[in-house]
Amino acid sequence: MMELGNIEHLKPPELSWGMKKRVGLARAIAYQPQHILYDEPTTGLDPIRVDIISGLIISLREYLRITSIVVTHDMKSAYKIADRIMMLYEGKIIFSGTPEEARDTKNEYIRQFVEGSSHWPIIYDRTFEMERI
């Protein structure tokens, strides 16, 4: 299910980032949980590995009947795996609905996030960004 092949001879530093994520997931499901919380499971992965991890999350839901709670900024992955999407802004839930409702919303905050726009209504301090460069 994890598509790891023969890696038992490898030491942790020899594993790729994607392998480490899949090993972590395998360890989590070994306990047969009813729920799994994922914190940015696709961060740092190339688009192909993102799709593989998204597919694994779907497989766990379908075959093992595990409920997944996924914290992510990756909207493509969120749309693929989610039954429901909730969005937080300034510590408050500003949206709860289906992926289709998120895609079609007129809420400017949700639209900005989904489209990845740097323009209003959410404004970041650009001087902070420039200081980091």
Phi and psi in degrees as GROMACS dihedral restraints (atoms count N, CA, C in turn):
[ dihedral_restraints ]
;  ai    aj    ak    al  type     phi  dphi    fc
    3     4     5     6     1   -86.8    20    10
    4     5     6     7     1    -9.4    20    10
    6     7     8     9     1    52.7    20    10
    7     8     9    10     1    53.1    20    10
    9    10    11    12     1  -102.1    20    10
   10    11    12    13     1   -15.6    20    10
   12    13    14    15     1    66.1    20    10
   13    14    15    16     1  -147.2    20    10
   15    16    17    18     1   -96.8    20    10
   16    17    18    19     1    86.1    20    10
   18    19    20    21     1  -115.4    20    10
   19    20    21    22     1     2.1    20    10
   21    22    23    24     1   -60.2    20    10
   22    23    24    25     1   -21.7    20    10
   24    25    26    27     1   -84.4    20    10
   25    26    27    28     1   -10.5    20    10
   27    28    29    30     1   -83.5    20    10
   28    29    30    31     1   146.8    20    10
   30    31    32    33     1   -88.6    20    10
   31    32    33    34     1   155.1    20    10
   33    34    35    36     1   -48.6    20    10
   34    35    36    37     1   -42.6    20    10
   36    37    38    39     1   -65.2    20    10
   37    38    39    40     1   -17.8    20    10
   39    40    41    42     1   -86.2    20    10
   40    41    42    43     1    -7.6    20    10
   42    43    44    45     1   -83.2    20    10
   43    44    45    46     1   143.7    20    10
   45    46    47    48     1   -71.7    20    10
   46    47    48    49     1   166.6    20    10
   48    49    50    51     1   -58.8    20    10
   49    50    51    52     1   -44.0    20    10
   51    52    53    54     1   -64.5    20    10
   52    53    54    55     1   -40.0    20    10
   54    55    56    57     1   -62.4    20    10
   55    56    57    58     1   -42.3    20    10
   57    58    59    60     1   -60.8    20    10
   58    59    60    61     1   -40.9    20    10
   60    61    62    63     1   -63.9    20    10
   61    62    63    64     1   -42.4    20    10
   63    64    65    66     1   -70.4    20    10
   64    65    66    67     1   -36.0    20    10
   66    67    68    69     1   -63.7    20    10
   67    68    69    70     1   -43.7    20    10
   69    70    71    72     1   -59.7    20    10
   70    71    72    73     1   -40.7    20    10
   72    73    74    75     1   -66.2    20    10
   73    74    75    76     1   -42.0    20    10
   75    76    77    78     1   -60.5    20    10
   76    77    78    79     1   -41.6    20    10
   78    79    80    81     1   -63.0    20    10
   79    80    81    82     1   -40.0    20    10
   81    82    83    84     1   -65.7    20    10
   82    83    84    85     1   -42.2    20    10
   84    85    86    87     1   -79.3    20    10
   85    86    87    88     1   -13.2    20    10
   87    88    89    90     1   -59.2    20    10
   88    89    90    91     1   -27.1    20    10
   90    91    92    93     1   -86.4    20    10
   91    92    93    94     1     3.4    20    10
   93    94    95    96     1    52.0    20    10
   94    95    96    97     1    55.7    20    10
   96    97    98    99     1   -73.3    20    10
   97    98    99   100     1   160.7    20    10
   99   100   101   102     1   -89.7    20    10
  100   101   102   103     1   -24.0    20    10
  102   103   104   105     1  -135.6    20    10
  103   104   105   106     1   145.1    20    10
  105   106   107   108     1  -131.4    20    10
  106   107   108   109     1   133.0    20    10
  108   109   110   111     1  -102.2    20    10
  109   110   111   112     1   122.5    20    10
  111   112   113   114     1  -107.6    20    10
  112   113   114   115     1   129.8    20    10
  114   115   116   117     1  -110.2    20    10
  115   116   117   118     1   103.6    20    10
  117   118   119   120     1    51.3    20    10
  118   119   120   121     1    59.8    20    10
  120   121   122   123     1   -67.3    20    10
  121   122   123   124     1   -16.6    20    10
  123   124   125   126     1  -107.2    20    10
  124   125   126   127     1     2.0    20    10
  126   127   128   129     1   -61.1    20    10
  127   128   129   130     1   132.7    20    10
  129   130   131   132     1    81.7    20    10
  130   131   132   133     1     5.4    20    10
  132   133   134   135     1  -102.9    20    10
  133   134   135   136     1   150.7    20    10
  135   136   137   138     1   -73.6    20    10
  136   137   138   139     1   164.0    20    10
  138   139   140   141     1   -56.8    20    10
  139   140   141   142     1   -32.4    20    10
  141   142   143   144     1   -69.3    20    10
  142   143   144   145     1   -45.1    20    10
  144   145   146   147     1   -67.0    20    10
  145   146   147   148     1   -33.9    20    10
  147   148   149   150     1   -58.4    20    10
  148   149   150   151     1   -45.2    20    10
  150   151   152   153     1   -65.0    20    10
  151   152   153   154     1   -37.5    20    10
  153   154   155   156     1   -64.6    20    10
  154   155   156   157     1   -46.9    20    10
  156   157   158   159     1   -63.6    20    10
  157   158   159   160     1   -41.7    20    10
  159   160   161   162     1   -60.4    20    10
  160   161   162   163     1   -42.3    20    10
  162   163   164   165     1   -63.6    20    10
  163   164   165   166     1   -38.2    20    10
  165   166   167   168     1   -63.2    20    10
  166   167   168   169     1   -41.8    20    10
  168   169   170   171     1   -62.2    20    10
  169   170   171   172     1   -42.3    20    10
  171   172   173   174     1   -63.6    20    10
  172   173   174   175     1   -44.1    20    10
  174   175   176   177     1   -60.5    20    10
  175   176   177   178     1   -42.6    20    10
  177   178   179   180     1   -61.5    20    10
  178   179   180   181     1   -39.8    20    10
  180   181   182   183     1   -64.1    20    10
  181   182   183   184     1   -46.7    20    10
  183   184   185   186     1   -76.0    20    10
  184   185   186   187     1   -44.8    20    10
  186   187   188   189     1   -89.7    20    10
  187   188   189   190     1   -34.9    20    10
  189   190   191   192     1  -105.2    20    10
  190   191   192   193     1    -2.4    20    10
  192   193   194   195     1    56.8    20    10
  193   194   195   196     1    44.7    20    10
  195   196   197   198     1   -99.0    20    10
  196   197   198   199     1   130.5    20    10
  198   199   200   201     1   -81.0    20    10
  199   200   201   202     1   129.8    20    10
  201   202   203   204     1  -110.3    20    10
  202   203   204   205     1   133.9    20    10
  204   205   206   207     1  -116.3    20    10
  205   206   207   208     1   115.8    20    10
  207   208   209   210     1  -117.5    20    10
  208   209   210   211     1   120.3    20    10
  210   211   212   213     1   -94.7    20    10
  211   212   213   214     1   119.9    20    10
  213   214   215   216     1  -154.6    20    10
  214   215   216   217     1   155.3    20    10
  216   217   218   219     1  -105.2    20    10
  217   218   219   220     1    -4.7    20    10
  219   220   221   222     1   -84.9    20    10
  220   221   222   223     1    94.6    20    10
  222   223   224   225     1   -67.0    20    10
  223   224   225   226     1   -32.8    20    10
  225   226   227   228     1   -61.4    20    10
  226   227   228   229     1   -46.4    20    10
  228   229   230   231     1   -65.5    20    10
  229   230   231   232     1   -43.4    20    10
  231   232   233   234     1   -58.0    20    10
  232   233   234   235     1   -45.3    20    10
  234   235   236   237     1   -63.3    20    10
  235   236   237   238     1   -33.6    20    10
  237   238   239   240     1   -72.9    20    10
  238   239   240   241     1   -41.7    20    10
  240   241   242   243     1   -97.3    20    10
  241   242   243   244     1   -19.4    20    10
  243   244   245   246     1   -85.8    20    10
  244   245   246   247     1   142.1    20    10
  246   247   248   249     1   -91.3    20    10
  247   248   249   250     1   -35.0    20    10
  249   250   251   252     1  -136.5    20    10
  250   251   252   253     1   146.4    20    10
  252   253   254   255     1  -123.6    20    10
  253   254   255   256     1   133.6    20    10
  255   256   257   258     1  -122.2    20    10
  256   257   258   259     1   140.5    20    10
  258   259   260   261     1  -123.1    20    10
  259   260   261   262     1   136.6    20    10
  261   262   263   264     1  -107.0    20    10
  262   263   264   265     1   144.1    20    10
  264   265   266   267     1  -146.4    20    10
  265   266   267   268     1   125.8    20    10
  267   268   269   270     1    51.7    20    10
  268   269   270   271     1    43.3    20    10
  270   271   272   273     1    77.5    20    10
  271   272   273   274     1     7.8    20    10
  273   274   275   276     1  -125.4    20    10
  274   275   276   277     1   146.3    20    10
  276   277   278   279     1   -74.7    20    10
  277   278   279   280     1   118.1    20    10
  279   280   281   282     1  -107.6    20    10
  280   281   282   283     1    -6.2    20    10
  282   283   284   285     1  -155.1    20    10
  283   284   285   286     1   140.0    20    10
  285   286   287   288     1  -146.9    20    10
  286   287   288   289     1   120.6    20    10
  288   289   290   291     1  -179.2    20    10
  289   290   291   292     1  -171.8    20    10
  291   292   293   294     1   -77.8    20    10
  292   293   294   295     1   163.3    20    10
  294   295   296   297     1   -56.7    20    10
  295   296   297   298     1   -37.2    20    10
  297   298   299   300     1   -64.6    20    10
  298   299   300   301     1   -40.7    20    10
  300   301   302   303     1   -65.4    20    10
  301   302   303   304     1   -36.6    20    10
  303   304   305   306     1   -65.7    20    10
  304   305   306   307     1   -42.3    20    10
  306   307   308   309     1   -64.8    20    10
  307   308   309   310     1   -35.5    20    10
  309   310   311   312     1   -98.4    20    10
  310   311   312   313     1     1.6    20    10
  312   313   314   315     1   -64.3    20    10
  313   314   315   316     1   152.6    20    10
  315   316   317   318     1   -97.9    20    10
  316   317   318   319     1    -5.0    20    10
  318   319   320   321     1   -61.5    20    10
  319   320   321   322     1   120.4    20    10
  321   322   323   324     1   -63.2    20    10
  322   323   324   325     1   -34.2    20    10
  324   325   326   327     1   -67.6    20    10
  325   326   327   328     1   -44.7    20    10
  327   328   329   330     1   -66.0    20    10
  328   329   330   331     1   -45.1    20    10
  330   331   332   333     1   -56.8    20    10
  331   332   333   334     1   -46.3    20    10
  333   334   335   336     1   -60.2    20    10
  334   335   336   337     1   -44.9    20    10
  336   337   338   339     1   -67.2    20    10
  337   338   339   340     1   -47.0    20    10
  339   340   341   342     1   -61.3    20    10
  340   341   342   343     1   -39.9    20    10
  342   343   344   345     1   -83.3    20    10
  343   344   345   346     1   -14.2    20    10
  345   346   347   348     1    69.6    20    10
  346   347   348   349     1    35.0    20    10
  348   349   350   351     1   -86.9    20    10
  349   350   351   352     1   141.4    20    10
  351   352   353   354     1   -91.0    20    10
  352   353   354   355     1     4.3    20    10
  354   355   356   357     1   -98.9    20    10
  355   356   357   358     1   156.2    20    10
  357   358   359   360     1   -21.4    20    10
  358   359   360   361     1   145.2    20    10
  360   361   362   363     1   -91.4    20    10
  361   362   363   364     1   -20.6    20    10
  363   364   365   366     1   -86.2    20    10
  364   365   366   367     1   119.9    20    10
  366   367   368   369     1  -116.5    20    10
  367   368   369   370     1   129.0    20    10
  369   370   371   372     1   -98.4    20    10
  370   371   372   373     1   154.7    20    10
  372   373   374   375     1   -73.7    20    10
  373   374   375   376     1   102.8    20    10
  375   376   377   378     1   -67.6    20    10
  376   377   378   379     1   -25.3    20    10
  378   379   380   381     1   -67.0    20    10
  379   380   381   382     1   -35.2    20    10
  381   382   383   384     1   -62.6    20    10
  382   383   384   385     1   -43.7    20    10
  384   385   386   387     1   -61.9    20    10
  385   386   387   388     1   -41.3    20    10
  387   388   389   390     1   -68.4    20    10
  388   389   390   391     1   -34.1    20    10
  390   391   392   393     1   -66.2    20    10
  391   392   393   394     1   -30.1    20    10
  393   394   395   396     1   -76.8    20    10
  394   395   396   397     1   -21.3    20    10
